[in-house]
Amino acid sequence: MKVEFHPSTAGDVNEGASFYRRARPGLESEFRHEIDAAIDRIANSPLLYPLVEAQIRRCIVHRFPYSILFRIVDADCVRVLVIRHHKRHPQFGSARR
């Protein structure tokens, strides 16, 4: 399935990656790997993930306190809306479509 990204998701990932790069050498690449793996899981089985609000689904990233919120655009495409740390306000990124 095709995956589209809201333009702000790059900033979401870079913010987390920057934190993990400072925390420990190599942790940034592990973080990026887990984000990529979660996106692959979403692309392969988007209906596996629960709805958290109307048409918005959530995939929890392994090993890191992040969730990926996305919506199914059509039978062939999902759109990643926000990649959010679990400590962020629940409304962070909620206006993205």
C-alpha positions in Angstrom: 0.0 0.0 0.0 1.2 3.5 -0.8 2.1 5.7 2.2 1.8 9.5 2.0 3.1 11.8 4.7 1.8 15.1 6.1 4.7 17.6 5.5 5.1 18.1 9.3 5.9 14.5 10.0 9.5 15.0 8.9 9.9 17.5 11.7 8.3 15.1 14.1 10.8 12.5 13.3 13.8 14.9 13.3 12.9 16.2 16.7 12.9 12.8 18.2 16.0 11.7 16.3 17.8 14.8 17.6 17.0 14.0 21.2 18.1 10.3 20.8 21.3 11.4 19.0 22.3 13.4 22.1 21.2 10.7 24.5 23.4 7.9 23.2 25.5 7.2 20.1 23.6 5.0 17.7 20.3 5.5 19.3 19.1 7.9 16.6 19.5 5.2 13.9 17.6 2.7 16.1 14.8 5.2 16.6 14.6 5.9 12.8 14.7 2.1 12.2 11.7 1.5 14.5 9.8 4.4 12.9 10.4 2.9 9.5 9.4 -0.6 10.7 6.1 0.8 12.1 5.3 2.5 8.9 6.0 -0.7 7.0 3.5 -2.5 9.4 0.9 0.2 8.7 1.4 -0.1 5.0 1.0 -3.9 5.1 -2.0 -4.1 7.5 -3.6 -0.7 8.2 -6.9 -2.1 9.5 -5.0 -3.9 12.3 -4.7 -0.7 14.2 -7.5 0.7 16.3 -9.4 3.9 15.6 -8.7 6.6 18.2 -11.0 9.1 16.6 -13.1 9.3 13.5 -11.0 7.8 10.7 -7.8 8.2 12.6 -5.8 5.1 13.6 -2.8 4.7 15.9 0.2 2.5 15.7 2.5 2.3 18.7 6.2 2.3 17.8 8.2 -0.5 19.3 11.0 0.3 21.9 10.3 4.1 21.9 7.4 6.1 23.5 5.9 7.2 20.1 2.7 6.7 18.3 2.0 7.1 14.6 -1.4 8.5 13.8 -2.7 7.9 10.3 -5.8 7.6 8.2 -6.8 5.3 5.3 -7.2 7.5 2.2 -8.5 4.8 -0.1 -8.0 1.1 -0.8 -4.4 1.7 -2.0 -3.2 4.6 0.2 -2.7 5.6 3.9 -1.6 9.1 5.0 0.6 9.5 8.1 -0.6 12.6 9.9 1.6 12.8 13.0 4.4 11.0 14.8 3.9 11.9 18.4 5.8 11.3 21.6 3.6 9.9 24.3 4.3 12.8 26.6 3.0 15.4 24.1 -0.4 16.8 24.5 -3.0 14.5 22.9 -4.1 17.3 20.7 -0.7 17.8 19.2 -1.1 17.3 15.4 -4.8 16.8 15.6 -5.5 19.5 13.0 -3.4 17.7 10.4 -5.3 16.0 7.6 
